[in-house]
Amino acid sequence: MAQPGLSVLEEELTCSICLCLFSSPVTVPCGHNFCASCLQRSWAGVSENFSCPQCRATFMDRPQLQKNTVLCRVVQQLQGGTGAEEEKEEEEEEEEAGPVLCDTCLQAPAVRTCLTCTASFCEEHLRPHQESRAFRDHQLCPPLRDLQQRKCPQHNKLFEFFCSQHGSCICSLCLLGHKLCNTSPLELAKANAEAVLKKRLTELHNQNEKAARAMNTLRMNQGQAAETISKKKDLILSEFSEIRALIEEREIQVLKVIADEENRVSSKFEYIYGILGSKKNEIQSLSDQIEMALTEVDDLQFLKRATALQRTSIKDAFVPVVEIDQNMIHSSYQSAINLKDTVKLSMTPSEEKNVEAGVTPGKAKAPPGAPRNKNIKKPPGPQEKKKPAKAVPAMGTPTAAAAVQVKELLDSFLKKSREELLQYAANITLDYNTAHNKVILSDRHTKMSVSDIPMKYNQLPQRFTDCYQVLGFQSFKRGVHYWEVEMQQNNFCGIGICYGSMERHGPESRLGRNSRSWCIEWFNNKISSWHNDVEKCLPNTKATKIGVLLHCEAGFVIFLAVGEKHNLIYKYKTEFTEALYPAFWLFSSGTVLTLCQLKEQGLVS
């Protein structure tokens, strides 16, 4: 019944320093118990103001510690009696050897040993050493069994000194042979050795704590590194998911262009087939009438019918040529190839890019829209199928009649409502490779703003370096296209179009400051049009949504204030010779422009 009771006391029998069961427990004056070795380490190097490690009670002098034998036996019983058995074996060995006997009477057990006399005495024969002044200087100690081990084997004298150089105990006569050595009395050598070991023990304790702190820091750093890597993995997965979505959206757009052309050609063939069928039926009907007339027996009726049939004429069936828009089909196919090349180029390691650019610059494929090279152009993006409009003259020198037609066409578009313009809607996304290092793209590359800190984008030839500008990913060389831009009121920004060959560096890279770009700028309440570095002030408008209508063949671009009623802000008329890109300029942080995704909002049927 005692063993379970002792198990309950396990926490009470634990040292508060090492958190293990007591080993040789000692009790301090405040009543708390500790392992003797733990308390010695805790007080190592302290000369005054000794404190209890548990309650912090302070003692001016070092307390005299005594082994708590009762507590030691309780711990030994809790551990299974192992300690008790060892102590019992030690007592049995001492009993077998017997006590140290008095060297005078050889009967009574000795109580003291005199190191000066090299003999042990019982209480009776020790009395002269305690009472006579002649033995006052004799050194007494607890009874020693074998005094011969404490004598110099060479001179048969007690060891009184210690040679630190040779690490051995010597007698007074041995000092002659150790003149050049560092010797000291045994008591002083023992005290010095204890001080050195205590200092060493303190150092080991500090090193142990440092190692533990280092291990904890290492584990913490490992956890932080794992967390950082996990977050980066999630961000990378999100980016690749967005890349796949953008490519799938581009695929849908390109395939829609092909499908629209297929439907147009198929509808044309069906229409011609229906006309030819009607022509065939007309011929068959005339043939039937002639055959009926030939069966007429009445001469007058026959001649009357024959005369009427002879006057009826039917033209030969004409089959018009139905042509597929090969340029559009080829441009759609080329856009897919260029997109593939762009992806390949972006996946090529930077070292290979540098080698390729340095060794064979002529063979290196530059990204679409790269400046300073008019032979490398970004392919036109998917074009939305539009309803037939008035004929537009071919590209070339405009004639007076063509100019009149363009003016009439432009006026017709200005009269259209927003719902009518939405049939030409194009979803525009921003080209990451052209954005200035301080331009931030967000919301699936449809929102742009300016950062105070550079974004550390890769250095590319098509990236703007001096102006906070970015181009649209889509380019247009044919057809009619319409998009809308949401801006914050009273912002400093610019909205326009440009050629892919526009400069990307220097003062001429600013939108509207060259012959390759057209734009409208807002400087708070001031609105201006800019082209070829020529400014024209415009009437103020409070619109926060701007519509841009581009007609590539007719050669004009219109900027509209989107609201309950479309209001014209400005229009440019010219002859476009290259593919056009939506372009945007931001002045500083706080400026935000957002591209409206008209199709996703269900505004286009």
C-alpha positions as CSV (number, residue, x, y, z in Angstrom):
1,M,0.0,0.0,0.0
2,A,3.0,2.3,0.5
3,Q,4.2,2.1,-3.2
4,P,1.1,3.8,-4.8
5,G,1.3,6.5,-2.1
6,L,4.9,7.3,-2.9
7,S,4.0,7.6,-6.6
8,V,1.6,10.4,-5.9
9,L,4.4,12.3,-4.2
10,E,6.6,12.2,-7.4
11,E,6.0,15.9,-8.2
12,E,7.0,16.8,-4.6
13,L,10.2,14.8,-4.9
14,T,11.3,16.6,-8.1
15,C,14.2,19.1,-8.0
16,S,12.9,22.5,-9.3
17,I,16.3,23.1,-11.1
18,C,16.8,20.0,-13.1
19,L,13.2,18.8,-13.0
20,C,14.3,15.3,-12.1
21,L,13.9,13.2,-8.9
22,F,16.2,14.3,-6.1
23,S,19.8,13.1,-6.3
24,S,21.6,13.5,-2.9
25,P,19.0,16.1,-1.7
26,V,20.1,18.9,0.6
27,T,17.9,21.4,2.4
28,V,18.5,25.2,2.5
29,P,17.6,27.3,5.5
30,C,14.3,28.5,3.9
31,G,13.2,24.8,3.9
32,H,13.4,24.1,0.1
33,N,15.2,21.0,-1.2
34,F,17.5,20.6,-4.2
35,C,19.9,18.2,-5.7
36,A,23.3,18.9,-4.1
37,S,25.0,19.1,-7.6
38,C,22.3,21.4,-9.0
39,L,22.6,23.8,-6.0
40,Q,26.4,23.8,-6.3
41,R,26.1,24.8,-10.0
42,S,23.5,27.5,-9.2
43,W,25.8,29.0,-6.6
44,A,29.0,28.6,-8.6
45,G,31.0,31.8,-8.7
46,V,28.9,33.5,-6.0
47,S,30.8,34.9,-3.0
48,E,27.9,36.6,-1.1
49,N,24.1,37.1,-1.1
50,F,23.3,33.5,-1.8
51,S,19.7,33.0,-2.8
52,C,17.2,30.1,-2.9
53,P,16.5,29.2,-6.6
54,Q,12.9,28.6,-5.8
55,C,11.7,31.4,-3.4
56,R,14.7,33.8,-3.9
57,A,15.3,34.0,-0.1
58,T,18.8,35.6,0.4
59,F,21.5,34.5,2.8
60,M,24.5,36.7,3.5
61,D,26.9,33.7,4.1
62,R,27.0,30.4,2.2
63,P,24.7,28.0,4.2
64,Q,26.1,24.8,5.6
65,L,24.3,22.1,3.6
66,Q,23.5,18.8,5.1
67,K,22.2,15.7,3.3
68,N,18.5,15.1,3.9
69,T,18.7,11.4,4.6
70,V,15.0,11.0,5.1
71,L,14.1,12.5,1.8
72,C,16.9,10.5,0.1
73,R,15.4,7.3,1.4
74,V,12.0,8.2,0.2
75,V,13.4,8.9,-3.3
76,Q,15.2,5.6,-3.3
77,Q,12.0,3.8,-2.3
78,L,10.1,5.6,-5.1
79,Q,12.8,4.5,-7.6
80,G,12.3,0.9,-6.6
81,G,14.8,0.5,-3.7
82,T,17.9,0.5,-5.9
83,G,19.6,3.2,-3.9
84,A,18.8,1.4,-0.6
85,E,20.3,-1.8,-1.8
86,E,23.5,0.0,-2.9
87,E,23.8,1.8,0.5
88,K,23.2,-1.6,2.3
89,E,26.0,-3.2,0.2
90,E,28.4,-0.4,1.2
91,E,27.5,-0.8,4.9
92,E,28.1,-4.6,4.6
93,E,31.5,-4.0,3.0
94,E,32.4,-1.6,5.8
95,E,31.3,-4.2,8.4
96,E,33.4,-6.9,6.7
97,A,36.5,-4.6,6.7
98,G,35.8,-3.6,10.3
99,P,36.3,-0.2,12.0
100,V,39.7,1.5,12.1
101,L,41.3,0.4,15.4
102,C,43.4,2.5,17.8
103,D,47.1,2.1,17.0
104,T,47.9,2.3,20.8
105,C,45.5,-0.2,22.3
106,L,44.7,-2.1,19.1
107,Q,41.2,-2.8,20.5
108,A,39.0,0.3,20.6
109,P,37.8,1.9,17.4
110,A,39.7,5.0,16.5
111,V,37.9,8.4,16.5
112,R,40.7,10.5,15.0
113,T,43.8,10.0,13.0
114,C,46.8,12.3,13.5
115,L,48.6,13.0,10.3
116,T,51.6,14.3,12.2
117,C,52.0,11.1,14.3
118,T,50.7,9.0,11.4
119,A,48.6,7.0,13.9
120,S,44.9,6.6,14.8
121,F,43.7,7.0,18.4
122,C,40.5,6.1,20.3
123,E,38.9,8.6,22.7
124,E,41.1,7.5,25.5
125,H,44.5,7.7,23.8
126,L,43.4,10.8,21.9
127,R,43.2,12.8,25.1
128,P,46.9,13.9,25.1
129,H,46.4,15.5,21.7
130,Q,43.4,17.4,23.1
131,E,44.9,18.4,26.4
132,S,48.7,18.8,25.9
133,R,50.1,21.9,24.3
134,A,52.9,19.7,22.8
135,F,50.3,18.2,20.3
136,R,48.6,21.5,19.5
137,D,50.1,21.8,16.0
138,H,49.3,18.2,15.1
139,Q,46.9,17.8,12.3
140,L,43.8,15.7,13.1
141,C,41.3,14.2,10.7
142,P,38.6,11.5,10.6
143,P,39.9,8.0,11.0
144,L,41.9,6.8,7.9
145,R,42.3,3.1,7.3
146,D,45.5,3.1,5.1
147,L,47.9,6.0,6.0
148,Q,50.6,4.5,3.8
149,Q,48.8,5.8,0.8
150,R,49.2,9.3,2.1
151,K,53.0,8.9,2.4
152,C,55.7,9.5,-0.2
153,P,57.1,6.1,-1.2
154,Q,60.5,7.6,-1.6
155,H,61.0,9.4,1.7
156,N,58.2,7.8,3.8
157,K,56.9,11.2,4.7
158,L,53.3,12.5,4.4
159,F,52.3,14.3,1.3
160,E,52.1,18.0,2.2
161,F,52.4,19.7,-1.2
162,F,51.0,19.5,-4.7
163,C,53.1,20.1,-7.9
164,S,50.7,21.5,-10.5
165,Q,53.3,21.1,-13.3
166,H,53.6,17.3,-12.8
167,G,50.1,16.9,-11.4
168,S,51.2,14.9,-8.3
169,C,51.4,15.1,-4.5
170,I,54.9,15.5,-2.9
171,C,56.4,15.6,0.5
172,S,58.6,18.3,2.0
173,L,61.8,16.5,1.0
174,C,60.5,16.2,-2.6
175,L,60.5,20.0,-2.8
176,L,64.2,20.0,-3.5
177,G,63.5,18.2,-6.8
178,H,60.7,20.6,-7.7
179,K,62.4,23.9,-7.2
180,L,61.5,25.2,-10.7
181,C,57.9,23.8,-10.4
182,N,54.8,25.6,-9.2
183,T,54.0,24.0,-5.9
184,S,51.5,24.8,-3.2
185,P,50.2,23.2,0.1
186,L,47.5,20.5,-0.4
187,E,44.8,22.6,1.2
188,L,45.5,25.6,-1.1
189,A,45.9,23.3,-4.2
190,K,42.5,21.7,-3.3
191,A,40.9,25.1,-3.0
192,N,42.4,26.2,-6.3
193,A,41.3,23.0,-8.0
194,E,37.8,23.4,-6.6
195,A,37.6,27.0,-7.9
196,V,38.8,26.0,-11.3
197,L,36.3,23.1,-11.5
198,K,33.4,25.3,-10.3
199,K,34.3,27.9,-12.9
200,R,34.5,25.2,-15.6
201,L,31.1,23.9,-14.4
202,T,29.7,27.4,-14.8
203,E,31.1,27.7,-18.3
204,L,29.7,24.3,-19.2
205,H,26.3,25.4,-17.8
206,N,26.3,28.6,-19.9
207,Q,27.4,26.7,-23.0
208,N,24.6,24.2,-22.4
209,E,22.1,27.1,-22.2
210,K,23.5,28.7,-25.3
211,A,23.2,25.4,-27.2
212,A,19.6,25.1,-26.0
213,R,18.8,28.6,-27.2
214,A,20.5,28.0,-30.5
215,M,18.4,24.8,-31.0
216,N,15.2,26.8,-30.2
217,T,16.3,29.5,-32.6
218,L,17.1,27.0,-35.3
219,R,13.7,25.3,-34.9
220,M,12.0,28.7,-35.1
221,N,13.9,29.7,-38.2
222,Q,13.0,26.3,-39.7
223,G,9.3,26.9,-39.1
224,Q,9.5,30.5,-40.5
225,A,11.3,29.2,-43.6
226,A,8.7,26.5,-44.1
227,E,5.9,29.0,-43.7
228,T,7.5,31.4,-46.2
229,I,8.0,28.7,-48.8
230,S,4.4,27.5,-48.3
231,K,3.1,31.0,-48.9
232,K,5.3,31.4,-52.0
233,K,4.1,28.1,-53.3
234,D,0.5,29.3,-52.9
235,L,1.3,32.5,-54.7
236,I,3.0,30.7,-57.5
237,L,0.1,28.3,-57.9
238,S,-2.3,31.3,-58.0
239,E,-0.2,33.1,-60.7
240,F,0.0,30.0,-62.9
241,S,-3.7,29.5,-62.5
242,E,-4.2,33.1,-63.7
243,I,-1.8,32.5,-66.6
244,R,-3.8,29.4,-67.7
245,A,-7.0,31.4,-67.4
246,L,-5.6,34.2,-69.6
247,I,-4.4,31.7,-72.2
248,E,-7.8,29.9,-72.2
249,E,-9.5,33.3,-72.6
250,R,-7.2,34.2,-75.5
251,E,-8.0,30.8,-77.1
252,I,-11.7,31.3,-76.8
253,Q,-11.4,34.8,-78.4
254,V,-9.3,33.5,-81.4
255,L,-11.6,30.5,-82.0
256,K,-14.6,32.8,-81.9
257,V,-13.1,34.9,-84.6
258,I,-12.6,31.8,-86.8
259,A,-16.1,30.6,-85.9
260,D,-17.6,34.0,-86.9
261,E,-15.8,33.9,-90.2
262,E,-17.0,30.3,-90.8
263,N,-20.6,31.3,-90.0
264,R,-20.3,34.3,-92.4
265,V,-18.9,32.2,-95.3
266,S,-21.5,29.4,-94.6
267,S,-24.3,32.0,-94.5
268,K,-23.1,33.4,-97.8
269,F,-23.0,30.0,-99.5
270,E,-26.5,29.2,-98.2
271,Y,-27.8,32.5,-99.5
272,I,-26.4,31.9,-103.0
273,Y,-27.6,28.3,-102.9
274,G,-31.1,29.6,-102.2
275,I,-31.0,32.1,-105.1
276,L,-29.7,29.3,-107.5
277,G,-32.6,27.1,-106.3
278,S,-35.1,29.8,-107.1
279,K,-33.5,30.3,-110.5
280,K,-33.7,26.6,-111.2
281,N,-37.4,26.5,-110.2
282,E,-38.0,29.5,-112.5
283,I,-36.4,27.7,-115.5
284,Q,-38.3,24.5,-114.7
285,S,-41.6,26.5,-114.6
286,L,-40.9,28.0,-118.0
287,S,-40.0,24.6,-119.4
288,D,-43.3,23.2,-118.2
289,Q,-45.3,26.1,-119.7
290,I,-43.6,25.6,-123.1
291,E,-44.4,21.9,-123.0
292,M,-48.1,22.7,-122.2
293,A,-48.2,25.2,-125.0
294,L,-46.9,22.6,-127.5
295,T,-49.9,20.4,-126.7
296,E,-52.4,23.2,-127.6
297,V,-54.5,22.2,-130.7
298,D,-56.2,25.6,-131.1
299,D,-54.1,27.6,-133.5
300,L,-55.2,31.0,-132.1
301,Q,-54.6,30.0,-128.5
302,F,-51.2,28.4,-129.4
303,L,-50.0,31.5,-131.2
304,K,-51.1,33.7,-128.3
305,R,-49.3,31.6,-125.7
306,A,-46.3,31.1,-127.9
307,T,-45.9,34.8,-128.4
308,A,-46.0,35.4,-124.6
309,L,-43.5,32.6,-123.9
310,Q,-41.1,33.9,-126.5
311,R,-41.0,37.3,-124.8
312,T,-40.1,35.7,-121.5
313,S,-36.3,35.6,-121.0
314,I,-34.3,34.0,-118.2
315,K,-30.7,34.9,-117.5
316,D,-28.1,32.3,-117.0
317,A,-27.3,31.3,-113.5
318,F,-24.4,33.2,-112.0
319,V,-22.4,31.8,-109.2
320,P,-20.5,34.7,-107.3
321,V,-17.1,34.0,-105.7
322,V,-17.2,33.6,-101.9
323,E,-13.9,34.5,-100.5
324,I,-12.6,33.7,-97.0
325,D,-10.9,36.5,-95.2
326,Q,-7.4,34.9,-95.4
327,N,-5.7,37.8,-93.7
328,M,-7.9,37.5,-90.7
329,I,-7.5,33.7,-90.5
330,H,-3.7,34.1,-90.9
331,S,-3.5,36.9,-88.3
332,S,-5.5,34.8,-85.8
333,Y,-3.2,31.8,-86.4
334,Q,-0.1,34.1,-86.2
335,S,-1.3,35.5,-82.9
336,A,-1.4,32.0,-81.5
337,I,2.1,31.3,-82.7
338,N,3.4,34.6,-81.3
339,L,1.8,33.9,-78.0
340,K,3.5,30.5,-77.9
341,D,6.9,32.2,-78.8
342,T,6.4,34.8,-76.1
343,V,5.7,32.0,-73.5
344,K,8.8,30.1,-74.7
345,L,10.9,33.2,-74.5
346,S,9.8,34.0,-71.0
347,M,10.6,30.5,-69.9
348,T,14.1,30.6,-71.3
349,P,16.8,31.0,-68.6
350,S,18.2,34.6,-68.4
351,E,21.8,33.3,-69.2
352,E,20.6,31.7,-72.4
353,K,18.8,35.0,-73.3
354,N,22.0,37.0,-72.8
355,V,24.0,34.6,-74.9
356,E,21.5,34.5,-77.6
357,A,21.3,38.3,-77.6
358,G,25.0,38.7,-77.6
359,V,26.0,36.0,-80.2
360,T,23.1,35.9,-82.7
361,P,21.0,39.0,-82.2
362,G,19.5,38.6,-85.7
363,K,18.1,35.2,-84.8
364,A,16.7,36.1,-81.4
365,K,13.0,36.5,-81.2
366,A,12.1,39.8,-79.5
367,P,8.8,40.0,-77.6
368,P,5.8,41.4,-79.4
369,G,5.7,45.2,-79.6
370,A,9.4,45.7,-79.0
371,P,10.6,49.3,-79.9
372,R,13.2,50.3,-82.5
373,N,12.3,47.4,-84.8
374,K,9.4,47.9,-87.2
375,N,9.8,44.4,-88.7
376,I,8.8,42.8,-85.3
377,K,5.2,43.6,-84.7
378,K,2.7,42.2,-82.2
379,P,0.0,40.3,-84.2
380,P,-3.4,41.7,-84.2
381,G,-5.6,40.2,-81.5
382,P,-9.1,38.7,-82.0
383,Q,-11.5,41.0,-83.7
384,E,-15.2,41.1,-82.8
385,K,-17.6,40.4,-85.6
386,K,-19.4,43.7,-86.6
387,K,-22.5,44.4,-88.5
388,P,-22.1,45.6,-92.1
389,A,-21.5,49.3,-92.3
390,K,-21.0,51.8,-95.0
391,A,-18.2,51.0,-97.4
392,V,-14.8,52.4,-96.4
393,P,-12.2,53.2,-99.0
394,A,-9.0,51.1,-99.2
395,M,-5.8,52.3,-97.5
396,G,-4.0,54.8,-99.7
397,T,-4.2,58.4,-100.8
398,P,-7.6,59.6,-99.7
399,T,-9.8,61.1,-102.4
400,A,-12.5,63.8,-101.9
401,A,-15.2,61.2,-102.2
402,A,-13.4,58.9,-99.7
403,A,-13.1,61.8,-97.2
404,V,-16.8,62.5,-97.5
405,Q,-17.6,58.9,-96.8
406,V,-15.3,58.8,-93.8
407,K,-16.9,62.0,-92.4
408,E,-20.4,60.5,-92.9
409,L,-19.2,57.3,-91.2
410,L,-17.7,59.2,-88.3
411,D,-20.9,61.2,-87.8
412,S,-23.0,58.0,-87.9
413,F,-20.9,56.5,-85.0
414,L,-21.2,59.8,-83.0
415,K,-25.0,59.4,-83.2
416,K,-25.0,55.8,-81.9
417,S,-26.1,55.1,-78.4
418,R,-23.9,53.2,-75.9
419,E,-25.9,50.0,-76.4
420,E,-25.2,50.2,-80.1
421,L,-21.5,50.8,-79.5
422,L,-21.2,47.8,-77.2
423,Q,-21.6,45.5,-80.1
424,Y,-18.0,46.4,-80.9
425,A,-16.8,45.9,-77.3
426,A,-13.4,44.4,-76.8
427,N,-12.1,43.2,-73.4
428,I,-8.7,44.8,-72.9
429,T,-6.0,43.5,-70.6
430,L,-2.7,45.1,-69.7
431,D,0.6,43.9,-71.0
432,Y,2.9,43.1,-68.0
433,N,6.0,43.2,-70.2
434,T,5.4,46.9,-71.1
435,A,4.6,48.3,-67.6
436,H,7.0,50.7,-65.9
437,N,8.7,49.4,-62.8
438,K,6.5,51.5,-60.6
439,V,3.2,50.6,-62.3
440,I,1.2,48.0,-60.4
441,L,-1.2,45.7,-62.3
442,S,-4.0,44.0,-60.4
443,D,-7.5,42.5,-60.8
444,R,-6.3,40.1,-63.6
445,H,-4.3,42.8,-65.3
446,T,-7.3,45.2,-65.7
447,K,-6.4,47.7,-63.0
448,M,-3.3,49.9,-62.9
449,S,-1.8,52.2,-60.2
450,V,1.5,53.7,-59.2
451,S,3.7,52.4,-56.4
452,D,6.2,54.4,-54.3
453,I,8.6,51.5,-54.4
454,P,10.0,49.9,-57.7
455,M,8.5,46.5,-58.4
456,K,11.8,45.0,-59.7
457,Y,10.3,43.8,-63.0
458,N,12.5,42.0,-65.5
459,Q,14.4,44.4,-67.8
460,L,12.8,44.0,-71.3
461,P,13.2,46.1,-74.5
462,Q,9.5,46.8,-74.7
463,R,9.2,48.1,-71.1
464,F,8.8,51.8,-70.4
465,T,11.6,53.2,-68.3
466,D,11.0,57.0,-68.0
467,C,7.2,57.4,-67.9
468,Y,4.6,55.6,-65.7
469,Q,3.0,54.0,-68.7
470,V,1.6,50.6,-69.8
471,L,0.1,49.2,-73.0
472,G,-2.8,46.9,-73.6
473,F,-2.0,43.3,-74.5
474,Q,-4.4,43.3,-77.5
475,S,-3.6,45.1,-80.7
476,F,-5.9,46.1,-83.6
477,K,-5.1,46.6,-87.3
478,R,-8.6,45.9,-88.7
479,G,-12.2,46.4,-87.7
480,V,-14.1,48.6,-85.2
481,H,-13.3,48.2,-81.5
482,Y,-14.7,49.9,-78.4
483,W,-13.5,49.8,-74.8
484,E,-14.1,51.8,-71.6
485,V,-11.8,53.0,-68.8
486,E,-12.9,53.9,-65.3
487,M,-10.8,56.6,-63.6
488,Q,-10.9,58.5,-60.3
489,Q,-12.2,62.0,-60.4
490,N,-9.7,64.9,-60.6
491,N,-6.8,62.5,-61.4
492,F,-3.7,63.1,-63.3
493,C,-3.6,60.5,-66.1
494,G,-3.7,59.9,-69.9
495,I,-5.8,57.6,-72.1
496,G,-5.0,56.9,-75.7
497,I,-3.6,54.6,-78.5
498,C,-0.2,54.1,-80.0
499,Y,1.9,52.1,-82.4
500,G,3.9,49.2,-81.1
501,S,7.0,50.9,-82.5
502,M,6.7,53.9,-80.1
503,E,9.8,54.7,-78.2
504,R,10.1,53.2,-74.7
505,H,12.9,55.4,-73.4
506,G,13.5,59.1,-73.2
507,P,11.2,62.2,-73.5
508,E,9.7,60.9,-76.8
509,S,8.3,57.9,-74.9
510,R,5.7,60.0,-73.3
511,L,2.2,59.3,-74.6
512,G,1.2,62.0,-77.2
513,R,4.7,63.5,-77.3
514,N,5.5,61.8,-80.6
515,S,3.9,61.0,-84.0
516,R,3.1,57.4,-83.0
517,S,0.6,58.1,-80.3
518,W,-2.7,59.9,-79.7
519,C,-4.2,60.6,-76.3
520,I,-6.4,62.7,-73.9
521,E,-4.8,63.9,-70.7
522,W,-6.3,65.0,-67.4
523,F,-4.4,67.4,-65.1
524,N,-7.0,67.7,-62.3
525,N,-9.6,69.9,-63.9
526,K,-7.6,70.6,-67.1
527,I,-8.2,68.4,-70.1
528,S,-6.0,68.4,-73.2
529,S,-5.4,66.4,-76.4
530,W,-1.9,65.5,-77.3
531,H,-0.4,64.2,-80.6
532,N,3.1,64.7,-82.1
533,D,4.0,66.9,-79.0
534,V,1.2,69.4,-79.8
535,E,-1.3,70.2,-77.1
536,K,-4.9,71.4,-77.5
537,C,-7.0,72.4,-74.5
538,L,-10.5,70.9,-74.4
539,P,-13.7,71.8,-72.5
540,N,-13.9,70.4,-69.0
541,T,-16.0,67.3,-68.3
542,K,-16.9,65.6,-65.0
543,A,-17.1,62.1,-66.4
544,T,-15.3,59.4,-64.6
545,K,-15.7,56.7,-67.3
546,I,-14.2,57.2,-70.7
547,G,-15.2,55.3,-73.9
548,V,-12.7,54.8,-76.7
549,L,-14.0,53.9,-80.2
550,L,-11.3,52.9,-82.8
551,H,-12.1,52.4,-86.5
552,C,-8.9,51.1,-88.1
553,E,-10.0,51.2,-91.8
554,A,-11.7,54.6,-91.6
555,G,-8.7,56.0,-89.7
556,F,-10.3,57.7,-86.7
557,V,-10.5,57.3,-82.9
558,I,-13.1,58.9,-80.7
559,F,-13.0,59.6,-77.0
560,L,-16.4,59.8,-75.3
561,A,-17.6,60.7,-71.8
562,V,-19.7,57.8,-70.8
563,G,-22.9,58.7,-68.9
564,E,-26.6,58.9,-69.4
565,K,-25.8,60.5,-72.7
566,H,-22.6,60.0,-74.7
567,N,-20.7,63.3,-75.0
568,L,-17.8,63.7,-77.4
569,I,-14.5,64.8,-75.8
570,Y,-12.3,64.7,-78.8
571,K,-11.7,62.8,-82.1
572,Y,-8.6,62.1,-84.2
573,K,-8.7,61.5,-88.0
574,T,-5.6,60.1,-89.7
575,E,-4.4,57.1,-91.7
576,F,-3.2,54.3,-89.5
577,T,-0.2,52.4,-90.9
578,E,0.5,50.0,-88.1
579,A,-1.3,47.9,-85.5
580,L,-2.6,50.0,-82.6
581,Y,-2.4,49.3,-78.9
582,P,-4.5,50.8,-76.1
583,A,-2.1,53.0,-74.0
584,F,-2.3,54.5,-70.6
585,W,-0.2,57.1,-68.6
586,L,-0.3,57.6,-64.8
587,F,1.2,60.7,-63.1
588,S,2.0,59.5,-59.5
589,S,0.8,57.4,-56.6
590,G,-2.9,57.8,-56.0
591,T,-3.8,57.6,-59.7
592,V,-5.9,54.6,-60.5
593,L,-7.3,53.5,-63.9
594,T,-9.5,50.4,-64.4
595,L,-10.5,48.7,-67.6
596,C,-14.2,47.8,-67.8
597,Q,-14.7,44.2,-68.8
598,L,-17.9,44.8,-70.8
599,K,-18.5,41.2,-72.0
600,E,-18.1,39.7,-68.5
601,Q,-20.7,42.2,-67.2
602,G,-23.2,40.8,-69.8
603,L,-23.4,44.0,-71.7
604,V,-22.7,42.4,-75.0
605,S,-25.0,39.7,-76.5
